[in-house]
Each structure stands twice: as structure tokens, then as C-alpha cells.
Amino acid sequence: MRRKKRIFISSTIRSEWNQLYNQQLCTRLESAGFRCFLPQRDVKADSGVTVFRQNTQAIEDADAVLTVVKNENVNLGVEAGFAFAMNKPIIILCDEQSRLPTMLSGVGIQIFRVAGLEPVQDYIEPLIKLLSTAPETVRLGGRGPA
């Protein structure tokens, strides 16, 4: 039996919209056979150090990082930078209205831009295909398979 691909979902949890969206996206991906690490659900911590350790361990264990660019904050860049340093494939999910930070656009192996992030069912199948075919590691610089 093939191991389920592990996806780290990187997204802000500072907004109620993101919290609800992140859970909906995670549920859809898990229904499709992925194992997701969703920090808002999976981190069990009471300090910044513990949160950092759990998130960086989950990124290290992940096969790919899915970065949701909507209401982004500094943590998004930290998580993407750590994943980049670990040669993890980073897929950036954003809508057409979101401003994609310049540095973030340079670390992704794929920018998956959609008309709107809701409803998820409008683009979940192509996203699942993209995550399923992402390489397990990339050369430093995010420029293709290692």
C-alpha cells in the first residue's frame, strides 16, 4: 500500500475567514487521501518556542507545503523560508485579487492562482492533481526536481 502524501498547510490563523477556510481545505485534501498538518488544529502548545518546534518538525516531515496567500502575516514567510531551506516543494495558493509578496513568489515551485478561494470545489481537483504530482524534494532555489 502506498503511503499517504503529507501536506503542511501554511496559512494565517489570525483571521476568522482563514481559520474556516483552512479547515475546509484540509478536510477536502484529507478526503482525497492526503495527510495534512494544519497548525491551527494540530499544534498543541502554549509558547512560541513550542509552536515553532512543532511547525518546523511538521514541515520537515511533509512531502510538500501548501501556502495559502490570503490575509498573510510574517509567519507565512518564516514557514515558506524554512520549507525552502529544507528543499521542500512549495505550492502557493492564492486568488487573483491577492498581492503575492515578491520573495514568496520566488520560493514556490508552482503558483496556483484561482479566480476566488471560495468555493473550494471550483478548483479542488486540479489542486489535488498538482499536489499528487509535486516532486518530493527540489533543488535549493525551487527550480525543479532535485
C-alpha positions in Angstrom: 0.0 0.0 0.0 1.3 3.4 -0.9 2.0 5.9 1.9 -0.3 9.0 2.0 1.4 12.1 0.9 1.9 14.6 3.8 1.0 18.2 3.2 1.8 21.1 5.6 -0.9 23.8 5.2 0.7 27.2 5.8 -1.8 30.0 6.3 -2.5 32.7 8.8 -4.8 31.8 11.7 -5.3 35.4 12.7 -8.5 35.9 10.8 -11.7 34.0 11.2 -12.0 33.7 7.4 -8.7 31.8 7.2 -9.5 29.6 10.2 -12.7 28.4 8.5 -11.2 28.2 5.0 -8.1 26.3 6.3 -10.3 23.7 7.9 -12.4 23.3 4.8 -9.4 22.9 2.5 -7.8 20.4 4.9 -10.9 18.3 5.1 -11.1 18.2 1.2 -7.5 17.2 0.9 -7.8 14.5 3.6 -10.9 13.2 1.9 -8.7 12.9 -1.2 -6.2 10.7 0.6 -3.6 13.2 1.9 -2.4 13.5 5.4 -2.5 17.2 6.4 -0.8 19.0 9.1 -2.9 22.0 9.9 -1.2 24.1 12.6 -4.5 25.6 14.0 -5.7 22.1 14.6 -2.5 20.1 15.2 -0.2 22.3 17.2 -0.5 21.6 20.9 1.4 24.4 22.5 1.3 27.2 25.0 4.5 29.0 24.0 6.1 30.5 20.8 9.1 28.1 21.1 6.8 25.1 21.2 4.8 26.3 18.3 8.0 26.9 16.3 9.4 23.4 17.1 6.1 21.6 16.2 5.7 23.6 12.9 9.3 23.2 11.8 9.1 19.4 12.6 5.9 19.1 10.6 7.4 20.9 7.7 10.5 18.6 7.8 8.1 15.6 7.8 6.0 16.9 5.0 6.2 15.9 1.4 5.0 19.3 0.3 4.0 22.7 1.7 0.8 24.3 0.5 0.9 28.1 1.3 -2.4 29.9 1.3 -1.8 33.6 0.5 -4.8 35.5 1.9 -4.5 37.9 4.9 -0.9 36.7 5.1 1.4 37.6 8.0 5.1 37.2 8.8 4.6 33.5 9.9 3.8 32.6 6.3 7.2 33.9 5.2 9.0 32.0 8.0 7.3 28.8 7.2 8.0 29.1 3.5 11.6 30.1 4.2 12.1 27.0 6.4 10.5 24.8 3.8 12.7 26.3 1.1 15.8 25.6 3.1 14.7 22.0 3.5 14.2 21.7 -0.3 10.5 21.0 0.2 8.2 21.7 -2.8 6.1 24.8 -2.0 2.8 25.3 -3.8 1.4 28.8 -3.4 -2.4 29.0 -3.5 -3.9 32.5 -4.0 -6.7 34.3 -5.7 -6.4 36.8 -8.4 -7.0 39.7 -6.1 -4.3 38.8 -3.6 -0.9 40.5 -3.7 1.8 37.9 -3.8 4.9 39.0 -1.9 7.9 39.1 -4.2 10.1 36.9 -2.0 7.4 34.3 -1.6 6.8 34.1 -5.3 10.4 33.1 -5.7 10.3 30.1 -3.4 7.3 28.3 -4.9 7.6 25.6 -7.5 4.1 26.4 -8.6 1.8 29.4 -8.1 -1.7 28.1 -8.3 -3.8 31.2 -8.8 -7.6 30.9 -8.8 -10.4 33.4 -9.5 -11.5 33.2 -5.9 -10.6 30.9 -3.0 -14.2 30.1 -2.3 -15.8 27.8 -3.2 -13.1 25.3 -2.8 -14.9 22.8 -5.0 -14.3 25.1 -8.0 -10.6 24.2 -8.1 -10.0 21.3 -5.7 -9.5 18.6 -8.4 -6.7 20.4 -10.2 -5.1 21.3 -6.8 -5.2 17.6 -5.8 -3.6 16.6 -9.1 -0.8 19.3 -8.6 -0.1 18.1 -5.0 -0.1 14.5 -6.1 2.5 15.1 -8.7 4.7 17.5 -6.8 8.3 16.2 -6.5 9.4 15.1 -3.0 12.3 17.5 -3.0 13.5 20.3 -5.1 16.9 21.8 -5.7 17.7 24.7 -3.5 16.1 27.6 -5.2 12.8 25.8 -6.0 13.8 25.4 -9.7 12.6 21.9 -10.4 13.1 18.4 -9.1 16.3 17.5 -7.2 
